[in-house]
Every structure is written in C-alpha cells, then in structure tokens.
C-alpha cells in the first residue's frame, strides 16, 4: 500500500514539474518586406544595382510561415531559442542563405526582407537575390512604420496561432 502511494506521488510530481520545465517563454519577431514608391520604382529602372521588395516565402527551418507582400509586415510570437529563417526567391522549399536569430524570452526583433537586383547595362536582364537581415527597431520604424499588416490569407494556417493580430507595427524594443 505504501509503495503504491509513493509511486502515485512520484508520478503526480513528475506530471506537474515536467510541463514547467518545458516552458521556455516567447519572444516577438516582426518581419517586413520593403515597399517602393513610384519615384523609387522609376529610379530603380535606371540604377544598375539596388533593393527590391521581397515577395517569396518566409521559412523558419523547414516550416513555411508566410508569403511576403511588398510594403507589409507581420509579427510572430515564437518560442525562445534559436531560429533559422530563410527567404527563398520563387521557391516553396527553405532557402540556402539563413538568418540565425536567438529569440530571448520577452525580446522583440525586427527583420527586413528584400531582394537585391542587378540590371544589365547592355542587356535588359534583371537578376534577383533574396536577402534577410536583422535591423534595429529605429530602422524598422523609419522604413516600415506606416506599413499595414500582411493579409491573413498569406499566412500558412499551421502558424496562424503564433501571429500577432495588431494592425500596426510594434514599437517596443
């Protein structure tokens, strides 16, 4: 009888303590794809090298998160720990170049998505290469402070629960 009570007590303590150990907290990551004004687009038509809005898929490891839109942002509440974000251009599989970001509990991070282009001077060829980089909150607010949130239909259903529903760009650090 005493043996069964001790086993039950041990199992109860293990069941209560294991979920507490698994909780690592969350941090927020805001992603945005740059938008271009008509003036910027005209300038980019004659400048040989520059930045263009990224419109491909955002991945965290092998998990597809969202399809970026020019001039839009999205914020995810992600588990604390190391995340490997990629933005392949015209692909539905994770990209090769990654931004490794260590998300800390309560932290907030801003990540800019764009594509580098090279216009051919002699031949009208455009080469695009997707880029992803962490930026300061000041830079993000300056570049994307007036952007709207990305359309919900562009968020992969498997990660919609992690999406922040705020309609404006977060301003906390």
ChimeraX attribute file (.defattr): number of C-alpha atoms within 10 A of each C-alpha:
attribute: neighborCount
match mode: 1-to-1
recipient: residues
	/A:1	5
	/A:2	7
	/A:3	8
	/A:4	9
	/A:5	10
	/A:6	11
	/A:7	11
	/A:8	12
	/A:9	12
	/A:10	11
	/A:11	12
	/A:12	11
	/A:13	11
	/A:14	11
	/A:15	11
	/A:16	10
	/A:17	11
	/A:18	10
	/A:19	9
	/A:20	9
	/A:21	8
	/A:22	8
	/A:23	10
	/A:24	12
	/A:25	15
	/A:26	18
	/A:27	19
	/A:28	25
	/A:29	21
	/A:30	21
	/A:31	27
	/A:32	29
	/A:33	27
	/A:34	24
	/A:35	20
	/A:36	15
	/A:37	9
	/A:38	9
	/A:39	8
	/A:40	12
	/A:41	13
	/A:42	11
	/A:43	12
	/A:44	18
	/A:45	11
	/A:46	11
	/A:47	14
	/A:48	13
	/A:49	15
	/A:50	15
	/A:51	20
	/A:52	23
	/A:53	23
	/A:54	30
	/A:55	21
	/A:56	21
	/A:57	24
	/A:58	28
	/A:59	22
	/A:60	17
	/A:61	16
	/A:62	12
	/A:63	15
	/A:64	21
	/A:65	22
	/A:66	25
	/A:67	20
	/A:68	26
	/A:69	22
	/A:70	18
	/A:71	20
	/A:72	21
	/A:73	28
	/A:74	27
	/A:75	25
	/A:76	20
	/A:77	20
	/A:78	18
	/A:79	19
	/A:80	18
	/A:81	14
	/A:82	11
	/A:83	17
	/A:84	15
	/A:85	25
	/A:86	26
	/A:87	32
	/A:88	23
	/A:89	20
	/A:90	12
	/A:91	11
	/A:92	14
	/A:93	17
	/A:94	21
	/A:95	19
	/A:96	9
	/A:97	14
	/A:98	19
	/A:99	16
	/A:100	15
	/A:101	16
	/A:102	15
	/A:103	21
	/A:104	18
	/A:105	15
	/A:106	13
	/A:107	16
	/A:108	20
	/A:109	22
	/A:110	22
	/A:111	21
	/A:112	22
	/A:113	26
	/A:114	26
	/A:115	22
	/A:116	16
	/A:117	20
	/A:118	18
	/A:119	18
	/A:120	14
	/A:121	11
	/A:122	6
	/A:123	7
	/A:124	8
	/A:125	11
	/A:126	13
	/A:127	11
	/A:128	17
	/A:129	15
	/A:130	22
	/A:131	21
	/A:132	22
	/A:133	15
	/A:134	17
	/A:135	14
	/A:136	13
	/A:137	19
	/A:138	13
	/A:139	12
	/A:140	22
	/A:141	16
	/A:142	10
	/A:143	16
	/A:144	21
	/A:145	17
	/A:146	13
	/A:147	20
	/A:148	16
	/A:149	19
	/A:150	22
	/A:151	14
	/A:152	14
	/A:153	10
	/A:154	14
	/A:155	19
	/A:156	15
	/A:157	12
	/A:158	10
	/A:159	15
	/A:160	16
	/A:161	10
	/A:162	14
	/A:163	18
	/A:164	16
	/A:165	13
	/A:166	11
	/A:167	13
	/A:168	15
	/A:169	21
	/A:170	21
	/A:171	11
	/A:172	9
	/A:173	12
